[in-house]
């Protein structure tokens, strides 16, 4: 919601809170954790923080590769984002 309104700072804050909760509840290798990392990466990308975005996309890809497999479409999506 915040990102859609252009309020990237609040969007980032909310995604980071979600990541903290999901990591605590599900552990670090869960698809929801990967989703949050990718969302944080997308916000960083919009903020033109390329290295931070790439790091989040890389971490999301690593989780997805481990949990979903290398050929899963979400894994490939995170890898494409990380390669940008």
PDB file with one MODEL, atoms N, CA, C and O in Angstrom:
MODEL        1
ATOM      1  N   UNK A   1       0.819  -1.173   0.000  1.00  0.00           N
ATOM      2  CA  UNK A   1       0.000   0.000   0.000  1.00  0.00           C
ATOM      3  C   UNK A   1       0.877   1.256   0.000  1.00  0.00           C
ATOM      4  O   UNK A   1       0.666   2.170  -0.797  1.00  0.00           O
ATOM      5  N   UNK A   2       1.871   1.290   0.910  1.00  0.00           N
ATOM      6  CA  UNK A   2       2.743   2.467   0.960  1.00  0.00           C
ATOM      7  C   UNK A   2       3.545   2.624  -0.326  1.00  0.00           C
ATOM      8  O   UNK A   2       3.693   3.731  -0.843  1.00  0.00           O
ATOM      9  N   UNK A   3       4.060   1.510  -0.838  1.00  0.00           N
ATOM     10  CA  UNK A   3       4.868   1.583  -2.065  1.00  0.00           C
ATOM     11  C   UNK A   3       4.030   2.105  -3.227  1.00  0.00           C
ATOM     12  O   UNK A   3       4.511   2.891  -4.043  1.00  0.00           O
ATOM     13  N   UNK A   4       2.775   1.664  -3.296  1.00  0.00           N
ATOM     14  CA  UNK A   4       1.877   2.123  -4.352  1.00  0.00           C
ATOM     15  C   UNK A   4       1.608   3.615  -4.294  1.00  0.00           C
ATOM     16  O   UNK A   4       1.334   4.249  -5.314  1.00  0.00           O
ATOM     17  N   UNK A   5       1.688   4.172  -3.090  1.00  0.00           N
ATOM     18  CA  UNK A   5       1.488   5.606  -2.907  1.00  0.00           C
ATOM     19  C   UNK A   5       2.788   6.387  -3.037  1.00  0.00           C
ATOM     20  O   UNK A   5       2.789   7.616  -2.960  1.00  0.00           O
ATOM     21  N   UNK A   6       3.892   5.677  -3.233  1.00  0.00           N
ATOM     22  CA  UNK A   6       5.180   6.340  -3.359  1.00  0.00           C
ATOM     23  C   UNK A   6       5.871   6.604  -2.035  1.00  0.00           C
ATOM     24  O   UNK A   6       6.913   7.258  -2.000  1.00  0.00           O
ATOM     25  N   UNK A   7       5.302   6.100  -0.938  1.00  0.00           N
ATOM     26  CA  UNK A   7       5.898   6.276   0.385  1.00  0.00           C
ATOM     27  C   UNK A   7       6.853   5.108   0.641  1.00  0.00           C
ATOM     28  O   UNK A   7       6.535   4.172   1.373  1.00  0.00           O
ATOM     29  N   UNK A   8       8.016   5.187   0.026  1.00  0.00           N
ATOM     30  CA  UNK A   8       8.957   4.066   0.042  1.00  0.00           C
ATOM     31  C   UNK A   8       9.561   3.822   1.413  1.00  0.00           C
ATOM     32  O   UNK A   8       9.838   2.674   1.762  1.00  0.00           O
ATOM     33  N   UNK A   9       9.772   4.858   2.192  1.00  0.00           N
ATOM     34  CA  UNK A   9      10.345   4.683   3.537  1.00  0.00           C
ATOM     35  C   UNK A   9       9.402   3.856   4.416  1.00  0.00           C
ATOM     36  O   UNK A   9       9.845   2.932   5.098  1.00  0.00           O
ATOM     37  N   UNK A  10       8.115   4.179   4.405  1.00  0.00           N
ATOM     38  CA  UNK A  10       7.161   3.404   5.198  1.00  0.00           C
ATOM     39  C   UNK A  10       6.985   2.002   4.640  1.00  0.00           C
ATOM     40  O   UNK A  10       6.831   1.050   5.404  1.00  0.00           O
ATOM     41  N   UNK A  11       7.004   1.860   3.322  1.00  0.00           N
ATOM     42  CA  UNK A  11       6.909   0.531   2.716  1.00  0.00           C
ATOM     43  C   UNK A  11       8.078  -0.332   3.169  1.00  0.00           C
ATOM     44  O   UNK A  11       7.892  -1.489   3.547  1.00  0.00           O
ATOM     45  N   UNK A  12       9.271   0.226   3.131  1.00  0.00           N
ATOM     46  CA  UNK A  12      10.461  -0.503   3.557  1.00  0.00           C
ATOM     47  C   UNK A  12      10.340  -0.915   5.022  1.00  0.00           C
ATOM     48  O   UNK A  12      10.644  -2.054   5.376  1.00  0.00           O
ATOM     49  N   UNK A  13       9.905  -0.010   5.856  1.00  0.00           N
ATOM     50  CA  UNK A  13       9.751  -0.288   7.287  1.00  0.00           C
ATOM     51  C   UNK A  13       8.765  -1.439   7.512  1.00  0.00           C
ATOM     52  O   UNK A  13       9.035  -2.335   8.312  1.00  0.00           O
ATOM     53  N   UNK A  14       7.650  -1.420   6.828  1.00  0.00           N
ATOM     54  CA  UNK A  14       6.643  -2.471   7.002  1.00  0.00           C
ATOM     55  C   UNK A  14       7.147  -3.813   6.494  1.00  0.00           C
ATOM     56  O   UNK A  14       6.926  -4.840   7.135  1.00  0.00           O
ATOM     57  N   UNK A  15       7.824  -3.817   5.346  1.00  0.00           N
ATOM     58  CA  UNK A  15       8.369  -5.075   4.822  1.00  0.00           C
ATOM     59  C   UNK A  15       9.448  -5.631   5.753  1.00  0.00           C
ATOM     60  O   UNK A  15       9.554  -6.845   5.927  1.00  0.00           O
ATOM     61  N   UNK A  16      10.242  -4.752   6.347  1.00  0.00           N
ATOM     62  CA  UNK A  16      11.276  -5.209   7.278  1.00  0.00           C
ATOM     63  C   UNK A  16      10.664  -5.790   8.550  1.00  0.00           C
ATOM     64  O   UNK A  16      11.172  -6.775   9.086  1.00  0.00           O
ATOM     65  N   UNK A  17       9.588  -5.194   9.034  1.00  0.00           N
ATOM     66  CA  UNK A  17       8.881  -5.745  10.191  1.00  0.00           C
ATOM     67  C   UNK A  17       8.310  -7.123   9.853  1.00  0.00           C
ATOM     68  O   UNK A  17       8.417  -8.057  10.647  1.00  0.00           O
ATOM     69  N   UNK A  18       7.709  -7.241   8.679  1.00  0.00           N
ATOM     70  CA  UNK A  18       7.164  -8.533   8.253  1.00  0.00           C
ATOM     71  C   UNK A  18       8.262  -9.582   8.175  1.00  0.00           C
ATOM     72  O   UNK A  18       8.068 -10.724   8.592  1.00  0.00           O
ATOM     73  N   UNK A  19       9.415  -9.196   7.642  1.00  0.00           N
ATOM     74  CA  UNK A  19      10.542 -10.120   7.542  1.00  0.00           C
ATOM     75  C   UNK A  19      10.979 -10.598   8.914  1.00  0.00           C
ATOM     76  O   UNK A  19      11.226 -11.789   9.105  1.00  0.00           O
ATOM     77  N   UNK A  20      11.078  -9.692   9.866  1.00  0.00           N
ATOM     78  CA  UNK A  20      11.477 -10.067  11.224  1.00  0.00           C
ATOM     79  C   UNK A  20      10.505 -11.082  11.824  1.00  0.00           C
ATOM     80  O   UNK A  20      10.926 -12.081  12.408  1.00  0.00           O
ATOM     81  N   UNK A  21       9.222 -10.826  11.680  1.00  0.00           N
ATOM     82  CA  UNK A  21       8.207 -11.731  12.228  1.00  0.00           C
ATOM     83  C   UNK A  21       8.252 -13.079  11.527  1.00  0.00           C
ATOM     84  O   UNK A  21       8.247 -14.122  12.181  1.00  0.00           O
ATOM     85  N   UNK A  22       8.295 -13.063  10.207  1.00  0.00           N
ATOM     86  CA  UNK A  22       8.310 -14.323   9.452  1.00  0.00           C
ATOM     87  C   UNK A  22       9.541 -15.150   9.768  1.00  0.00           C
ATOM     88  O   UNK A  22       9.448 -16.372   9.888  1.00  0.00           O
ATOM     89  N   UNK A  23      10.680 -14.516   9.903  1.00  0.00           N
ATOM     90  CA  UNK A  23      11.909 -15.243  10.223  1.00  0.00           C
ATOM     91  C   UNK A  23      11.801 -15.869  11.613  1.00  0.00           C
ATOM     92  O   UNK A  23      12.212 -17.011  11.819  1.00  0.00           O
ATOM     93  N   UNK A  24      11.256 -15.127  12.549  1.00  0.00           N
ATOM     94  CA  UNK A  24      11.099 -15.639  13.910  1.00  0.00           C
ATOM     95  C   UNK A  24      10.105 -16.809  13.941  1.00  0.00           C
ATOM     96  O   UNK A  24      10.339 -17.796  14.637  1.00  0.00           O
ATOM     97  N   UNK A  25       9.014 -16.707  13.203  1.00  0.00           N
ATOM     98  CA  UNK A  25       7.957 -17.718  13.241  1.00  0.00           C
ATOM     99  C   UNK A  25       8.299 -18.939  12.389  1.00  0.00           C
ATOM    100  O   UNK A  25       8.121 -20.073  12.833  1.00  0.00           O
ATOM    101  N   UNK A  26       8.789 -18.717  11.171  1.00  0.00           N
ATOM    102  CA  UNK A  26       8.983 -19.796  10.212  1.00  0.00           C
ATOM    103  C   UNK A  26      10.418 -20.280  10.090  1.00  0.00           C
ATOM    104  O   UNK A  26      10.656 -21.380   9.592  1.00  0.00           O
ATOM    105  N   UNK A  27      11.377 -19.482  10.534  1.00  0.00           N
ATOM    106  CA  UNK A  27      12.776 -19.790  10.291  1.00  0.00           C
ATOM    107  C   UNK A  27      13.248 -19.087   9.035  1.00  0.00           C
ATOM    108  O   UNK A  27      12.448 -18.546   8.272  1.00  0.00           O
ATOM    109  N   UNK A  28      14.546 -19.099   8.830  1.00  0.00           N
ATOM    110  CA  UNK A  28      15.135 -18.299   7.744  1.00  0.00           C
ATOM    111  C   UNK A  28      14.984 -18.915   6.361  1.00  0.00           C
ATOM    112  O   UNK A  28      15.180 -18.225   5.360  1.00  0.00           O
ATOM    113  N   UNK A  29      14.640 -20.192   6.281  1.00  0.00           N
ATOM    114  CA  UNK A  29      14.522 -20.854   4.971  1.00  0.00           C
ATOM    115  C   UNK A  29      13.072 -21.192   4.650  1.00  0.00           C
ATOM    116  O   UNK A  29      12.727 -22.354   4.436  1.00  0.00           O
ATOM    117  N   UNK A  30      12.240 -20.176   4.619  1.00  0.00           N
ATOM    118  CA  UNK A  30      10.819 -20.369   4.338  1.00  0.00           C
ATOM    119  C   UNK A  30      10.438 -19.503   3.137  1.00  0.00           C
ATOM    120  O   UNK A  30      10.964 -18.401   2.983  1.00  0.00           O
ATOM    121  N   UNK A  31       9.529 -19.988   2.283  1.00  0.00           N
ATOM    122  CA  UNK A  31       9.130 -19.197   1.113  1.00  0.00           C
ATOM    123  C   UNK A  31       8.600 -17.807   1.455  1.00  0.00           C
ATOM    124  O   UNK A  31       8.823 -16.865   0.695  1.00  0.00           O
ATOM    125  N   UNK A  32       7.901 -17.659   2.584  1.00  0.00           N
ATOM    126  CA  UNK A  32       7.401 -16.331   2.956  1.00  0.00           C
ATOM    127  C   UNK A  32       8.545 -15.369   3.278  1.00  0.00           C
ATOM    128  O   UNK A  32       8.442 -14.170   3.019  1.00  0.00           O
ATOM    129  N   UNK A  33       9.623 -15.890   3.838  1.00  0.00           N
ATOM    130  CA  UNK A  33      10.809 -15.075   4.110  1.00  0.00           C
ATOM    131  C   UNK A  33      11.410 -14.612   2.781  1.00  0.00           C
ATOM    132  O   UNK A  33      11.816 -13.458   2.645  1.00  0.00           O
ATOM    133  N   UNK A  34      11.464 -15.511   1.812  1.00  0.00           N
ATOM    134  CA  UNK A  34      11.963 -15.144   0.485  1.00  0.00           C
ATOM    135  C   UNK A  34      11.087 -14.069  -0.150  1.00  0.00           C
ATOM    136  O   UNK A  34      11.597 -13.135  -0.768  1.00  0.00           O
ATOM    137  N   UNK A  35       9.764 -14.200   0.004  1.00  0.00           N
ATOM    138  CA  UNK A  35       8.853 -13.187  -0.534  1.00  0.00           C
ATOM    139  C   UNK A  35       9.140 -11.820   0.070  1.00  0.00           C
ATOM    140  O   UNK A  35       9.198 -10.820  -0.646  1.00  0.00           O
ATOM    141  N   UNK A  36       9.320 -11.776   1.391  1.00  0.00           N
ATOM    142  CA  UNK A  36       9.599 -10.497   2.045  1.00  0.00           C
ATOM    143  C   UNK A  36      10.926  -9.913   1.594  1.00  0.00           C
ATOM    144  O   UNK A  36      11.034  -8.706   1.380  1.00  0.00           O
ATOM    145  N   UNK A  37      11.939 -10.764   1.449  1.00  0.00           N
ATOM    146  CA  UNK A  37      13.240 -10.267   0.990  1.00  0.00           C
ATOM    147  C   UNK A  37      13.122  -9.703  -0.423  1.00  0.00           C
ATOM    148  O   UNK A  37      13.723  -8.676  -0.739  1.00  0.00           O
ATOM    149  N   UNK A  38      12.350 -10.375  -1.269  1.00  0.00           N
ATOM    150  CA  UNK A  38      12.171  -9.856  -2.619  1.00  0.00           C
ATOM    151  C   UNK A  38      11.416  -8.528  -2.588  1.00  0.00           C
ATOM    152  O   UNK A  38      11.767  -7.605  -3.322  1.00  0.00           O
ATOM    153  N   UNK A  39      10.388  -8.422  -1.752  1.00  0.00           N
ATOM    154  CA  UNK A  39       9.648  -7.172  -1.635  1.00  0.00           C
ATOM    155  C   UNK A  39      10.549  -6.035  -1.156  1.00  0.00           C
ATOM    156  O   UNK A  39      10.464  -4.914  -1.659  1.00  0.00           O
ATOM    157  N   UNK A  40      11.403  -6.326  -0.192  1.00  0.00           N
ATOM    158  CA  UNK A  40      12.358  -5.315   0.280  1.00  0.00           C
ATOM    159  C   UNK A  40      13.291  -4.927  -0.866  1.00  0.00           C
ATOM    160  O   UNK A  40      13.601  -3.749  -1.047  1.00  0.00           O
ATOM    161  N   UNK A  41      13.735  -5.914  -1.632  1.00  0.00           N
ATOM    162  CA  UNK A  41      14.582  -5.633  -2.782  1.00  0.00           C
ATOM    163  C   UNK A  41      13.902  -4.731  -3.793  1.00  0.00           C
ATOM    164  O   UNK A  41      14.532  -3.839  -4.360  1.00  0.00           O
ATOM    165  N   UNK A  42      12.618  -4.963  -4.019  1.00  0.00           N
ATOM    166  CA  UNK A  42      11.884  -4.122  -4.973  1.00  0.00           C
ATOM    167  C   UNK A  42      11.781  -2.678  -4.484  1.00  0.00           C
ATOM    168  O   UNK A  42      11.857  -1.743  -5.281  1.00  0.00           O
ATOM    169  N   UNK A  43      11.609  -2.500  -3.183  1.00  0.00           N
ATOM    170  CA  UNK A  43      11.573  -1.143  -2.633  1.00  0.00           C
ATOM    171  C   UNK A  43      12.951  -0.493  -2.772  1.00  0.00           C
ATOM    172  O   UNK A  43      13.061   0.660  -3.187  1.00  0.00           O
ATOM    173  N   UNK A  44      13.999  -1.242  -2.422  1.00  0.00           N
ATOM    174  CA  UNK A  44      15.349  -0.698  -2.600  1.00  0.00           C
ATOM    175  C   UNK A  44      15.594  -0.326  -4.059  1.00  0.00           C
ATOM    176  O   UNK A  44      16.218   0.695  -4.348  1.00  0.00           O
ATOM    177  N   UNK A  45      15.104  -1.149  -4.968  1.00  0.00           N
ATOM    178  CA  UNK A  45      15.270  -0.872  -6.396  1.00  0.00           C
ATOM    179  C   UNK A  45      14.604   0.451  -6.759  1.00  0.00           C
ATOM    180  O   UNK A  45      15.175   1.264  -7.485  1.00  0.00           O
ATOM    181  N   UNK A  46      13.390   0.661  -6.249  1.00  0.00           N
ATOM    182  CA  UNK A  46      12.684   1.923  -6.517  1.00  0.00           C
ATOM    183  C   UNK A  46      13.404   3.116  -5.895  1.00  0.00           C
ATOM    184  O   UNK A  46      13.299   4.241  -6.384  1.00  0.00           O
ATOM    185  N   UNK A  47      14.139   2.858  -4.807  1.00  0.00           N
ATOM    186  CA  UNK A  47      14.899   3.914  -4.136  1.00  0.00           C
ATOM    187  C   UNK A  47      16.265   4.111  -4.793  1.00  0.00           C
ATOM    188  O   UNK A  47      17.069   4.918  -4.327  1.00  0.00           O
ATOM    189  N   UNK A  48      16.525   3.384  -5.863  1.00  0.00           N
ATOM    190  CA  UNK A  48      17.801   3.358  -6.589  1.00  0.00           C
ATOM    191  C   UNK A  48      18.973   2.940  -5.708  1.00  0.00           C
ATOM    192  O   UNK A  48      20.093   3.417  -5.885  1.00  0.00           O
ATOM    193  N   UNK A  49      18.709   2.054  -4.766  1.00  0.00           N
ATOM    194  CA  UNK A  49      19.758   1.456  -3.931  1.00  0.00           C
ATOM    195  C   UNK A  49      20.050   0.075  -4.505  1.00  0.00           C
ATOM    196  O   UNK A  49      19.589  -0.947  -3.995  1.00  0.00           O
ATOM    197  N   UNK A  50      20.831   0.079  -5.583  1.00  0.00           N
ATOM    198  CA  UNK A  50      21.040  -1.139  -6.362  1.00  0.00           C
ATOM    199  C   UNK A  50      21.743  -2.255  -5.606  1.00  0.00           C
ATOM    200  O   UNK A  50      21.341  -3.414  -5.708  1.00  0.00           O
ATOM    201  N   UNK A  51      22.780  -1.931  -4.854  1.00  0.00           N
ATOM    202  CA  UNK A  51      23.507  -2.996  -4.164  1.00  0.00           C
ATOM    203  C   UNK A  51      22.653  -3.632  -3.075  1.00  0.00           C
ATOM    204  O   UNK A  51      22.711  -4.845  -2.876  1.00  0.00           O
ATOM    205  N   UNK A  52      21.853  -2.823  -2.362  1.00  0.00           N
ATOM    206  CA  UNK A  52      20.964  -3.364  -1.342  1.00  0.00           C
ATOM    207  C   UNK A  52      19.880  -4.231  -1.979  1.00  0.00           C
ATOM    208  O   UNK A  52      19.535  -5.293  -1.460  1.00  0.00           O
ATOM    209  N   UNK A  53      19.350  -3.767  -3.105  1.00  0.00           N
ATOM    210  CA  UNK A  53      18.329  -4.533  -3.819  1.00  0.00           C
ATOM    211  C   UNK A  53      18.899  -5.868  -4.292  1.00  0.00           C
ATOM    212  O   UNK A  53      18.276  -6.914  -4.118  1.00  0.00           O
ATOM    213  N   UNK A  54      20.077  -5.822  -4.885  1.00  0.00           N
ATOM    214  CA  UNK A  54      20.708  -7.047  -5.386  1.00  0.00           C
ATOM    215  C   UNK A  54      20.932  -8.052  -4.255  1.00  0.00           C
ATOM    216  O   UNK A  54      20.729  -9.252  -4.440  1.00  0.00           O
ATOM    217  N   UNK A  55      21.349  -7.565  -3.091  1.00  0.00           N
ATOM    218  CA  UNK A  55      21.570  -8.442  -1.947  1.00  0.00           C
ATOM    219  C   UNK A  55      20.273  -9.144  -1.532  1.00  0.00           C
ATOM    220  O   UNK A  55      20.276 -10.347  -1.270  1.00  0.00           O
ATOM    221  N   UNK A  56      19.174  -8.403  -1.473  1.00  0.00           N
ATOM    222  CA  UNK A  56      17.887  -8.992  -1.091  1.00  0.00           C
ATOM    223  C   UNK A  56      17.414 -10.003  -2.129  1.00  0.00           C
ATOM    224  O   UNK A  56      16.901 -11.065  -1.777  1.00  0.00           O
ATOM    225  N   UNK A  57      17.586  -9.673  -3.408  1.00  0.00           N
ATOM    226  CA  UNK A  57      17.177 -10.598  -4.463  1.00  0.00           C
ATOM    227  C   UNK A  57      18.021 -11.875  -4.422  1.00  0.00           C
ATOM    228  O   UNK A  57      17.507 -12.974  -4.630  1.00  0.00           O
ATOM    229  N   UNK A  58      19.300 -11.722  -4.157  1.00  0.00           N
ATOM    230  CA  UNK A  58      20.201 -12.871  -4.076  1.00  0.00           C
ATOM    231  C   UNK A  58      19.808 -13.774  -2.915  1.00  0.00           C
ATOM    232  O   UNK A  58      19.789 -14.998  -3.050  1.00  0.00           O
ATOM    233  N   UNK A  59      19.493 -13.162  -1.768  1.00  0.00           N
ATOM    234  CA  UNK A  59      19.078 -13.951  -0.608  1.00  0.00           C
ATOM    235  C   UNK A  59      17.747 -14.658  -0.877  1.00  0.00           C
ATOM    236  O   UNK A  59      17.576 -15.822  -0.515  1.00  0.00           O
ATOM    237  N   UNK A  60      16.815 -13.962  -1.505  1.00  0.00           N
ATOM    238  CA  UNK A  60      15.525 -14.580  -1.850  1.00  0.00           C
ATOM    239  C   UNK A  60      15.737 -15.750  -2.800  1.00  0.00           C
ATOM    240  O   UNK A  60      15.120 -16.803  -2.641  1.00  0.00           O
ATOM    241  N   UNK A  61      16.608 -15.567  -3.786  1.00  0.00           N
ATOM    242  CA  UNK A  61      16.892 -16.642  -4.739  1.00  0.00           C
ATOM    243  C   UNK A  61      17.503 -17.850  -4.038  1.00  0.00           C
ATOM    244  O   UNK A  61      17.163 -18.990  -4.358  1.00  0.00           O
ATOM    245  N   UNK A  62      18.394 -17.612  -3.093  1.00  0.00           N
ATOM    246  CA  UNK A  62      19.019 -18.712  -2.357  1.00  0.00           C
ATOM    247  C   UNK A  62      18.010 -19.525  -1.563  1.00  0.00           C
ATOM    248  O   UNK A  62      18.065 -20.754  -1.555  1.00  0.00           O
ATOM    249  N   UNK A  63      17.099 -18.846  -0.903  1.00  0.00           N
ATOM    250  CA  UNK A  63      16.055 -19.548  -0.150  1.00  0.00           C
ATOM    251  C   UNK A  63      15.168 -20.338  -1.099  1.00  0.00           C
ATOM    252  O   UNK A  63      14.871 -21.508  -0.854  1.00  0.00           O
ATOM    253  N   UNK A  64      14.751 -19.702  -2.172  1.00  0.00           N
ATOM    254  CA  UNK A  64      13.865 -20.369  -3.124  1.00  0.00           C
ATOM    255  C   UNK A  64      14.546 -21.555  -3.794  1.00  0.00           C
ATOM    256  O   UNK A  64      13.920 -22.591  -4.016  1.00  0.00           O
ATOM    257  N   UNK A  65      15.816 -21.405  -4.111  1.00  0.00           N
ATOM    258  CA  UNK A  65      16.551 -22.513  -4.715  1.00  0.00           C
ATOM    259  C   UNK A  65      16.573 -23.712  -3.766  1.00  0.00           C
ATOM    260  O   UNK A  65      16.383 -24.854  -4.185  1.00  0.00           O
ATOM    261  N   UNK A  66      16.807 -23.438  -2.493  1.00  0.00           N
ATOM    262  CA  UNK A  66      16.890 -24.494  -1.483  1.00  0.00           C
ATOM    263  C   UNK A  66      15.531 -25.151  -1.233  1.00  0.00           C
ATOM    264  O   UNK A  66      15.444 -26.373  -1.112  1.00  0.00           O
ATOM    265  N   UNK A  67      14.481 -24.346  -1.156  1.00  0.00           N
ATOM    266  CA  UNK A  67      13.163 -24.847  -0.774  1.00  0.00           C
ATOM    267  C   UNK A  67      12.332 -25.286  -1.977  1.00  0.00           C
ATOM    268  O   UNK A  67      11.653 -26.312  -1.921  1.00  0.00           O
ATOM    269  N   UNK A  68      12.381 -24.522  -3.055  1.00  0.00           N
ATOM    270  CA  UNK A  68      11.521 -24.783  -4.204  1.00  0.00           C
ATOM    271  C   UNK A  68      12.239 -25.467  -5.362  1.00  0.00           C
ATOM    272  O   UNK A  68      11.600 -26.078  -6.220  1.00  0.00           O
ATOM    273  N   UNK A  69      13.558 -25.365  -5.386  1.00  0.00           N
ATOM    274  CA  UNK A  69      14.333 -25.952  -6.470  1.00  0.00           C
ATOM    275  C   UNK A  69      14.782 -24.912  -7.477  1.00  0.00           C
ATOM    276  O   UNK A  69      14.188 -23.841  -7.606  1.00  0.00           O
ATOM    277  N   UNK A  70      15.835 -25.251  -8.178  1.00  0.00           N
ATOM    278  CA  UNK A  70      16.457 -24.313  -9.113  1.00  0.00           C
ATOM    279  C   UNK A  70      15.583 -23.988 -10.313  1.00  0.00           C
ATOM    280  O   UNK A  70      15.730 -22.918 -10.904  1.00  0.00           O
ATOM    281  N   UNK A  71      14.681 -24.880 -10.687  1.00  0.00           N
ATOM    282  CA  UNK A  71      13.867 -24.670 -11.879  1.00  0.00           C
ATOM    283  C   UNK A  71      12.508 -24.027 -11.598  1.00  0.00           C
ATOM    284  O   UNK A  71      11.728 -23.800 -12.523  1.00  0.00           O
ATOM    285  N   UNK A  72      12.224 -23.734 -10.337  1.00  0.00           N
ATOM    286  CA  UNK A  72      10.936 -23.133 -10.001  1.00  0.00           C
ATOM    287  C   UNK A  72      10.865 -21.708 -10.553  1.00  0.00           C
ATOM    288  O   UNK A  72      11.855 -20.978 -10.510  1.00  0.00           O
ATOM    289  N   UNK A  73       9.704 -21.308 -11.070  1.00  0.00           N
ATOM    290  CA  UNK A  73       9.574 -19.954 -11.636  1.00  0.00           C
ATOM    291  C   UNK A  73       9.918 -18.828 -10.653  1.00  0.00           C
ATOM    292  O   UNK A  73      10.485 -17.816 -11.065  1.00  0.00           O
ATOM    293  N   UNK A  74       9.592 -18.980  -9.375  1.00  0.00           N
ATOM    294  CA  UNK A  74       9.924 -17.929  -8.411  1.00  0.00           C
ATOM    295  C   UNK A  74      11.426 -17.843  -8.166  1.00  0.00           C
ATOM    296  O   UNK A  74      11.964 -16.756  -7.958  1.00  0.00           O
ATOM    297  N   UNK A  75      12.100 -18.988  -8.191  1.00  0.00           N
ATOM    298  CA  UNK A  75      13.556 -18.991  -8.067  1.00  0.00           C
ATOM    299  C   UNK A  75      14.169 -18.248  -9.238  1.00  0.00           C
ATOM    300  O   UNK A  75      15.045 -17.400  -9.066  1.00  0.00           O
ATOM    301  N   UNK A  76      13.700 -18.577 -10.426  1.00  0.00           N
ATOM    302  CA  UNK A  76      14.231 -17.924 -11.624  1.00  0.00           C
ATOM    303  C   UNK A  76      13.943 -16.417 -11.622  1.00  0.00           C
ATOM    304  O   UNK A  76      14.764 -15.618 -12.072  1.00  0.00           O
ATOM    305  N   UNK A  77      12.763 -16.042 -11.109  1.00  0.00           N
ATOM    306  CA  UNK A  77      12.428 -14.609 -11.029  1.00  0.00           C
ATOM    307  C   UNK A  77      13.408 -13.877 -10.115  1.00  0.00           C
ATOM    308  O   UNK A  77      13.918 -12.815 -10.473  1.00  0.00           O
ATOM    309  N   UNK A  78      13.671 -14.441  -8.937  1.00  0.00           N
ATOM    310  CA  UNK A  78      14.615 -13.802  -8.014  1.00  0.00           C
ATOM    311  C   UNK A  78      16.012 -13.731  -8.617  1.00  0.00           C
ATOM    312  O   UNK A  78      16.711 -12.731  -8.451  1.00  0.00           O
ATOM    313  N   UNK A  79      16.418 -14.777  -9.308  1.00  0.00           N
ATOM    314  CA  UNK A  79      17.734 -14.780  -9.950  1.00  0.00           C
ATOM    315  C   UNK A  79      17.825 -13.717 -11.027  1.00  0.00           C
ATOM    316  O   UNK A  79      18.854 -13.055 -11.163  1.00  0.00           O
ATOM    317  N   UNK A  80      16.746 -13.546 -11.801  1.00  0.00           N
ATOM    318  CA  UNK A  80      16.743 -12.486 -12.843  1.00  0.00           C
ATOM    319  C   UNK A  80      16.861 -11.111 -12.195  1.00  0.00           C
ATOM    320  O   UNK A  80      17.614 -10.258 -12.665  1.00  0.00           O
ATOM    321  N   UNK A  81      16.115 -10.903 -11.116  1.00  0.00           N
ATOM    322  CA  UNK A  81      16.185  -9.613 -10.427  1.00  0.00           C
ATOM    323  C   UNK A  81      17.586  -9.363  -9.874  1.00  0.00           C
ATOM    324  O   UNK A  81      18.095  -8.245  -9.949  1.00  0.00           O
ATOM    325  N   UNK A  82      18.201 -10.395  -9.326  1.00  0.00           N
ATOM    326  CA  UNK A  82      19.544 -10.257  -8.754  1.00  0.00           C
ATOM    327  C   UNK A  82      20.583  -9.941  -9.834  1.00  0.00           C
ATOM    328  O   UNK A  82      21.588  -9.286  -9.560  1.00  0.00           O
ATOM    329  N   UNK A  83      20.340 -10.404 -11.045  1.00  0.00           N
ATOM    330  CA  UNK A  83      21.293 -10.209 -12.131  1.00  0.00           C
ATOM    331  C   UNK A  83      21.202  -8.818 -12.765  1.00  0.00           C
ATOM    332  O   UNK A  83      22.060  -8.446 -13.566  1.00  0.00           O
ATOM    333  N   UNK A  84      20.195  -8.069 -12.418  1.00  0.00           N
ATOM    334  CA  UNK A  84      20.003  -6.740 -13.030  1.00  0.00           C
ATOM    335  C   UNK A  84      21.023  -5.743 -12.542  1.00  0.00           C
ATOM    336  O   UNK A  84      21.001  -4.584 -12.957  1.00  0.00           O
TER     337      UNK A  84
ENDMDL
END
